[in-house]
Amino acid sequence: MEEQHSARPARGDGPPWARQGPPPFPPWARTWVQGGSGVGPRGRSRLPWASTLVLTAVVVGGSTFAGHNQTERASLDVFARLLLVASCAVLLLRRRHPVLAVFGSAGAAMVYLGAGYPYGPIFLAVAVGCFAAIVAGHRRAAWSAVGMLWLGHVLIAHWLYRWLPPSGDRAAPWGQELAVAAWVLAIVAIAELTRVRREQWARAGAERAAAARRRADEERLRIARELHDVLAHSISVINVQAGVGLALLDSDPEQARTALTTIKSASKEALGEVRQVLDTLRAPGDAPRSPAPGLDRLPELVEQAAAAGLTVGTATTGSPRALPPGADLAAFRIVQEALTNVVRHSGSPTARVLLAYAPDVLELRVDDDGPAGPGDAGGSGNGLIGMRERAAALGGTIEAGPRPDGGFRVVARLPLTRTAPAAPRETP
């Protein structure tokens, strides 16, 4: 992940749901099972009144209609309607107390059936309570409540019917129990499927959030490296030339003018590169309007170092060739940072840059003959950290430290066979 990846998706990548994934729960199921968002205007959990009232109307109205077609069952009276309302009213607690909601709904339904009232949509209330409990993670409680209702129905329909209303009732056929068992299994299966899907969506959302944070961190590191490399090199040149200009302002005005000209050129180049980095930050989906630097600009680095009083010799071994954009930019920045460290921390007036091209590796070596600063020998400075990060992003390595014969050496090895991240290129 080197140059052009951003933490934000590029424009035109499809509709928002395609980039962000499905919602954590289907809207219709959230309304009936969870009762809407469940959060009041001040962040407090509120009861699902609307969905519960609609469900109560459906259960009471449907049971009344079913009673007209089941004349052998007991007619609906006040107690029956109270049981129907109670089986739905307890679902107001399905968000805060899902176990109490599912057992309360199943208990009311079992009393309703035991009293001999007509079969009807009271089972919808049990289904909603079961959904809410399973989705909330109380699977055993939901299974127990639904199993209790089924076993109670078996006892009532085949053994206790002699002592329960309506009078003269007969045992229910066992085929009916198979239908009830199938209904129970369907409720549990659908609720479990909903729970699994919700967990999958939650995991996918967490993975997308982690990936977005990782891309944002990588982008921040990239921008920090770019700004450090640009500003450290240019400001080092400006600092040296400002000192020269001040020292020669009275004795050699012409040389002071040359120093000020170098300062102007270095500051202009630094501003241009900083603007390019900031443009990429402001519009991550757009390609930069100027090309990323590469080793073709090595002569510019040599001239800037010469303006800062450092004589740089360059040498090349192997067969030079075009590099992948990511490797080209990393090689340029590594050489730039190494020369900047020589100017800032070494007393050596000369440095040597070697580019060694191998079939699958580019080796960069920067040597100077001056003593290393106290913090450089261990390679703990921000510049060396940035160089190591650039090399590691390409699968390469950086070695930096004092030479046995004196001086300091930086050696970078960048693989060229691995697909390197592309650097920003100039738009046509």
FENKABEL-V102759 format. One record per residue. N is the residue number from 1. PHI is phi in radians with two decimals (999 if undefined). OMEGA is omega in degrees with one decimal (* if undefined). NEAR is the number of other C-alpha atoms within 12 Angstrom. Layout:
N/PHI/OMEGA/NEAR
N/PHI/OMEGA/NEAR
This chain:
1/999/-173.4/29
2/-1.94/-162.0/35
3/-1.83/-167.6/40
4/-1.94/-179.1/34
5/-1.46/-176.5/32
6/-2.24/178.2/31
7/-1.32/179.6/29
8/-1.84/179.1/28
9/-1.20/178.2/24
10/-1.19/179.2/18
11/-1.19/178.5/14
12/1.50/-178.7/11
13/-1.56/178.6/13
14/1.94/-178.3/12
15/-1.15/-176.9/13
16/-1.01/-177.4/14
17/-1.17/178.8/12
18/-1.24/179.5/12
19/-1.51/-172.5/20
20/-1.73/-178.9/23
21/1.48/-177.5/21
22/-1.21/178.0/21
23/-1.15/-176.8/23
24/-1.12/179.7/25
25/-2.76/-180.0/28
26/-1.05/-176.3/19
27/-1.02/-177.7/15
28/-1.17/-179.6/14
29/-1.24/178.0/24
30/-1.11/-178.7/27
31/-1.19/-174.9/26
32/-1.49/-175.5/35
33/-1.44/-176.2/43
34/-1.83/177.0/40
35/1.35/178.6/35
36/1.41/-177.4/26
37/-1.18/177.8/27
38/1.32/-178.9/26
39/-2.12/-179.4/16
40/-1.36/-176.9/12
41/-1.12/179.0/9
42/-1.90/176.4/8
43/1.46/179.7/9
44/-1.56/178.8/11
45/-1.20/179.6/20
46/-1.99/-176.3/21
47/-1.37/-179.0/27
48/-1.40/-176.0/30
49/-1.13/-171.8/25
50/-1.05/-177.5/23
51/-1.15/179.8/29
52/-1.20/177.6/34
53/-1.13/177.9/24
54/-1.10/179.3/24
55/-1.09/178.7/36
56/-1.07/178.9/35
57/-1.09/179.3/24
58/-1.15/-177.2/24
59/-1.17/-179.0/37
60/-1.17/180.0/35
61/-1.12/179.4/21
62/-1.15/178.6/25
63/-1.18/176.9/34
64/-1.09/178.6/28
65/-1.15/-179.6/19
66/-1.14/-179.6/24
67/-1.12/178.8/26
68/-1.19/-178.0/19
69/-1.76/179.7/17
70/-2.19/-175.1/19
71/-1.18/179.8/18
72/-1.32/179.8/19
73/-1.58/179.0/29
74/-1.16/-179.5/29
75/-1.30/-178.6/26
76/-1.22/175.3/31
77/-2.14/-177.9/20
78/-1.08/-179.6/14
79/-1.08/179.3/18
80/-1.10/-179.6/32
81/-1.19/175.8/31
82/-1.12/177.4/22
83/-1.13/178.0/33
84/-1.08/179.7/45
85/-1.16/-179.1/33
86/-1.13/-179.6/34
87/-1.10/178.2/43
88/-1.61/-176.3/45
89/-1.09/-179.3/37
90/-1.13/178.8/38
91/-1.26/172.4/47
92/-1.06/-177.9/40
93/-1.68/-172.7/33
94/-1.18/176.8/47
95/-1.50/-176.9/38
96/-1.45/-175.7/24
97/-2.35/-175.9/24
98/-1.13/-180.0/35
99/-1.16/177.4/35
100/-1.07/-178.4/29
101/-1.13/-176.1/41
102/-1.25/178.5/49
103/-1.23/177.9/39
104/-1.12/179.4/38
105/-1.15/179.4/43
106/-1.17/178.4/44
107/-1.11/178.4/35
108/-1.10/179.2/36
109/-1.15/-179.3/44
110/-1.17/176.5/35
111/-1.12/178.9/29
112/-1.05/179.4/40
113/-1.19/179.4/38
114/-1.13/178.5/35
115/-1.42/175.2/32
116/1.42/-179.8/36
117/-1.34/-174.2/38
118/-1.13/171.7/35
119/-1.15/-179.3/36
120/-3.08/-174.0/30
121/-1.30/173.2/31
122/-1.06/178.3/43
123/-1.16/176.3/38
124/-1.10/178.8/36
125/-1.10/177.3/46
126/-1.12/180.0/51
127/-1.09/179.4/41
128/-1.12/177.5/49
129/-1.09/178.1/51
130/-1.11/176.7/50
131/-0.98/-175.7/45
132/-1.08/-178.6/45
133/-1.20/-178.7/42
134/-1.16/-179.6/39
135/-1.12/178.3/36
136/-1.35/177.4/31
137/1.77/-179.9/24
138/-1.67/-173.3/28
139/-1.22/-177.8/27
140/-1.11/178.6/22
141/-1.10/179.6/29
142/-1.13/178.8/40
143/-1.08/-178.9/34
144/-1.12/-179.0/24
145/-1.13/-179.8/36
146/-1.19/176.7/44
147/-1.12/176.5/30
148/-1.05/-180.0/28
149/-1.11/-178.4/38
150/-1.18/179.1/32
151/-1.11/176.6/25
152/-1.07/178.4/28
153/-1.14/178.1/35
154/-1.09/179.7/28
155/-1.10/-177.6/23
156/-1.18/-173.0/29
157/-1.35/-173.2/32
158/-2.15/-179.8/22
159/-2.27/-174.0/18
160/-1.59/-175.7/23
161/-1.09/-177.9/25
162/-1.14/-176.0/20
163/-1.84/-178.0/19
164/-1.98/176.2/25
165/-1.21/-0.1/24
166/-1.40/-179.8/26
167/-1.19/180.0/17
168/1.38/-179.6/14
169/-1.24/178.3/24
170/-1.98/179.7/20
171/-1.13/179.2/23
172/-1.32/177.5/21
173/-1.16/-179.7/13
174/-1.17/175.2/15
175/-1.06/177.2/13
176/-1.13/179.0/18
177/-1.14/175.9/23
178/-1.10/178.3/16
179/-1.14/178.2/16
180/-1.14/178.9/26
181/-1.09/177.7/22
182/-1.11/177.8/17
183/-1.10/179.2/22
184/-1.09/-179.7/32
185/-1.10/178.9/22
186/-1.12/179.1/19
187/-1.07/-178.0/30
188/-1.13/-178.3/33
189/-1.12/179.9/22
190/-1.14/178.5/22
191/-1.13/178.4/32
192/-1.14/177.6/27
193/-1.08/178.2/19
194/-1.09/179.3/28
195/-1.11/-179.5/30
196/-1.10/179.3/21
197/-1.09/179.7/20
198/-1.12/178.0/25
199/-1.12/177.8/21
200/-1.11/178.3/19
201/-1.12/178.9/21
202/-1.14/177.9/20
203/-1.12/179.3/18
204/-1.10/177.6/20
205/-1.11/178.3/22
206/-1.14/178.1/17
207/-1.15/178.2/16
208/-1.14/178.7/21
209/-1.13/178.6/19
210/-1.14/178.1/15
211/-1.13/178.4/19
212/-1.13/177.1/21
213/-1.11/179.3/17
214/-1.13/178.1/19
215/-1.14/178.3/23
216/-1.13/178.2/22
217/-1.12/179.3/20
218/-1.12/178.7/25
219/-1.16/177.3/27
220/-1.10/177.8/26
221/-1.11/179.6/27
222/-1.08/-179.0/34
223/-1.15/178.4/33
224/-1.09/178.4/27
225/-1.11/-178.7/32
226/-1.06/-178.9/40
227/-1.12/178.6/30
228/-1.09/-177.1/32
229/-1.11/-178.8/38
230/-1.18/-173.7/36
231/-1.25/-178.5/32
232/-1.08/-179.1/32
233/-1.17/-175.6/37
234/-1.17/-178.8/40
235/-1.21/175.1/32
236/-1.08/177.7/35
237/-1.10/-179.6/42
238/-1.09/-178.9/34
239/-1.11/179.7/28
240/-1.12/-177.7/30
241/-1.19/176.0/36
242/-1.12/176.3/28
243/-1.11/177.7/20
244/-1.10/-179.0/29
245/-1.09/179.0/27
246/-1.15/-178.8/20
247/-1.19/-174.8/17
248/-1.85/-174.7/19
249/-1.02/-178.4/19
250/-1.59/-174.2/13
251/-1.44/-176.8/13
252/-2.48/-177.1/15
253/-1.01/-177.8/16
254/-1.16/177.3/15
255/-1.18/176.3/22
256/-1.12/177.0/23
257/-1.09/178.0/22
258/-1.08/178.7/22
259/-1.11/179.4/32
260/-1.15/176.8/28
261/-1.12/177.4/22
262/-1.11/177.9/32
263/-1.06/179.8/29
264/-1.07/-178.8/23
265/-1.15/-178.9/23
266/-1.15/-179.9/34
267/-1.18/177.9/27
268/-1.12/179.0/19
269/-1.14/178.9/25
270/-1.09/178.6/28
271/-1.08/179.2/20
272/-1.11/-179.2/24
273/-1.24/176.3/29
274/-1.11/178.4/27
275/-1.09/178.6/22
276/-1.11/178.1/30
277/-1.10/-178.9/36
278/-1.20/176.0/22
279/-1.08/177.5/22
280/-1.12/179.2/32
281/-1.19/-177.1/28
282/-1.27/-176.4/17
283/-2.28/-175.4/21
284/-1.14/-179.9/25
285/-1.50/-177.5/20
286/-1.76/176.7/24
287/-1.34/177.8/27
288/-1.09/-178.3/27
289/-1.55/177.5/20
290/-2.32/-176.3/21
291/-1.26/174.2/24
292/-1.26/-179.7/35
293/-1.20/177.9/36
294/-2.56/-177.7/28
295/-1.16/175.3/34
296/-1.16/177.5/20
297/-1.73/177.4/20
298/-1.02/176.3/29
299/-1.00/176.8/21
300/-1.12/176.9/22
301/-1.09/179.3/37
302/-1.09/179.5/32
303/-1.14/179.1/23
304/-1.13/177.2/37
305/-1.13/177.6/39
306/-1.12/177.4/26
307/-1.14/177.7/34
308/-1.54/177.3/37
309/1.62/-179.5/31
310/-1.93/177.4/32
311/-1.57/-175.1/25
312/-2.02/172.7/35
313/-1.78/-179.2/25
314/-2.09/177.4/25
315/-2.56/-178.5/21
316/-2.34/173.1/21
317/-2.14/-177.1/18
318/1.44/-177.5/16
319/-1.84/178.8/15
320/-1.07/180.0/19
321/-2.72/179.1/20
322/-1.16/-178.2/16
323/-1.77/170.4/33
324/-1.00/-174.6/30
325/-0.93/-179.4/29
326/-1.12/179.3/37
327/-1.17/-179.7/43
328/-1.10/179.0/39
329/-1.14/-179.5/40
330/-1.08/179.5/49
331/-1.09/179.2/46
332/-1.08/-177.8/38
333/-1.15/179.2/41
334/-1.14/177.6/49
335/-1.11/-179.9/49
336/-1.05/-179.2/46
337/-1.17/179.0/40
338/-1.09/177.9/49
339/-1.17/176.6/49
340/-1.07/178.3/40
341/-1.13/176.6/44
342/-1.11/-179.1/43
343/-1.12/-173.2/41
344/-1.45/-168.1/31
345/-2.07/-176.2/27
346/-2.07/175.9/31
347/-1.60/-177.6/20
348/-1.30/176.8/26
349/-1.48/-177.0/26
350/-2.30/174.8/27
351/-2.58/-178.7/36
352/-2.24/179.4/31
353/-2.05/178.4/36
354/-2.07/173.9/29
355/-1.90/-178.6/32
356/-1.96/-179.5/27
357/-1.60/171.2/24
358/-1.98/-178.1/21
359/-0.98/-175.8/17
360/-2.21/-177.2/21
361/-2.48/169.2/29
362/-1.90/177.7/40
363/-1.87/177.2/35
364/-1.94/177.9/42
365/-2.34/179.2/35
366/-2.13/-178.7/39
367/-2.06/167.4/40
368/-2.46/-173.6/37
369/-1.82/-178.0/27
370/-1.54/177.6/25
371/-1.25/177.8/28
372/-1.34/175.5/29
373/-1.18/-175.7/23
374/-1.07/-177.8/14
375/-1.67/-172.3/19
376/-1.64/-173.2/28
377/-1.07/179.8/24
378/-1.46/179.5/19
379/1.20/-175.8/26
380/-1.81/-178.7/18
381/-1.25/179.6/22
382/-1.09/-179.6/24
383/-1.10/179.2/38
384/-1.18/175.8/37
385/-1.08/177.9/27
386/-1.07/178.1/34
387/-1.10/179.6/44
388/-1.11/178.9/33
389/-1.13/178.3/29
390/-1.10/-179.4/43
391/-1.16/-178.6/39
392/-1.12/179.2/25
393/-1.09/178.9/30
394/-1.75/-177.1/35
395/1.46/-179.0/27
396/-1.79/-177.8/29
397/-2.37/175.5/29
398/-2.29/172.3/36
399/-2.16/-178.6/32
400/-2.47/178.7/34
401/2.99/-179.9/30
402/-1.14/174.4/27
403/-1.49/179.3/20
404/-1.05/-177.7/10
405/-1.62/-178.7/13
406/1.76/-178.0/17
407/1.54/-174.6/29
408/-2.38/-177.0/36
409/-2.37/171.3/38
410/-2.10/179.9/40
411/-2.15/177.9/33
412/-2.11/176.2/40
413/-2.12/-177.3/34
414/-2.02/177.5/43
415/-1.19/-178.7/33
416/-1.93/-179.3/29
417/-1.53/178.7/17
418/-1.31/178.4/19
419/-1.14/-177.1/19
420/-1.60/175.7/28
421/-1.06/-177.5/26
422/-1.35/174.9/25
423/-1.57/177.8/29
424/-1.05/179.9/30
425/-2.08/-177.2/24
426/-1.22/178.6/15
427/-1.36/179.8/11
428/-1.22/*/8
